[in-house]
Amino acid sequence: MKETFWTYLLIVLGLFVIVVMIIVQDLTGTSEEDYYLTKEVMQAAMIDSIDYGVYRQYGEIRIVEQKFVENFIRRFSDSINSTKTYQIEFYEIYEEPPKATVRVKTGTSEYQVSADSTVDFDIVTILSGILEEKIQ
């Protein structure tokens, strides 16, 4: 009888460890994916939104705020997984010197803990980018 309880304990403990590993993998995978996606999209959107007329005339790098927001949202929506919900907020968008801060909020999948409660985690990625030039 004693060995049977140990067997049950090991099976329950094994299932618990597997569930925790799945939740942690989903959390870290989503966080890492959001960071690198935001980083690449921000870099590309800042380069796409450079005002080349000002650059040709005055030699100053400057971005257009509306063009940056439009490019960022377009590129981000083309690259995301459609099963998750994202909330994008823009802060501190300066045209000259070019700087932008973006906050991307998403969540993990919902996990059923008990019959009447579910658990999901919010993942917030805040990234700031500055566009600079090399002066030779």
Rosetta blueprint (number, residue, H / E / L):
1 M L
2 K H
3 E H
4 T H
5 F H
6 W H
7 T H
8 Y H
9 L H
10 L H
11 I H
12 V H
13 L H
14 G H
15 L H
16 F H
17 V H
18 I H
19 V H
20 V H
21 M H
22 I H
23 I H
24 V H
25 Q H
26 D H
27 L H
28 T H
29 G H
30 T H
31 S H
32 E H
33 E H
34 D H
35 Y H
36 Y H
37 L H
38 T H
39 K H
40 E H
41 V H
42 M H
43 Q H
44 A H
45 A H
46 M H
47 I H
48 D H
49 S L
50 I E
51 D L
52 Y H
53 G H
54 V H
55 Y H
56 R H
57 Q H
58 Y H
59 G L
60 E L
61 I L
62 R L
63 I E
64 V L
65 E H
66 Q H
67 K H
68 F H
69 V H
70 E H
71 N H
72 F H
73 I H
74 R H
75 R H
76 F H
77 S H
78 D H
79 S H
80 I L
81 N L
82 S L
83 T L
84 K L
85 T L
86 Y L
87 Q E
88 I E
89 E E
90 F E
91 Y E
92 E E
93 I E
94 Y E
95 E L
96 E L
97 P L
98 P L
99 K E
100 A E
101 T E
102 V E
103 R E
104 V E
105 K E
106 T E
107 G E
108 T L
109 S L
110 E L
111 Y E
112 Q E
113 V E
114 S E
115 A L
116 D L
117 S E
118 T E
119 V E
120 D L
121 F L
122 D E
123 I E
124 V E
125 T E
126 I E
127 L E
128 S E
129 G E
130 I E
131 L L
132 E L
133 E L
134 K L
135 I L
136 Q L
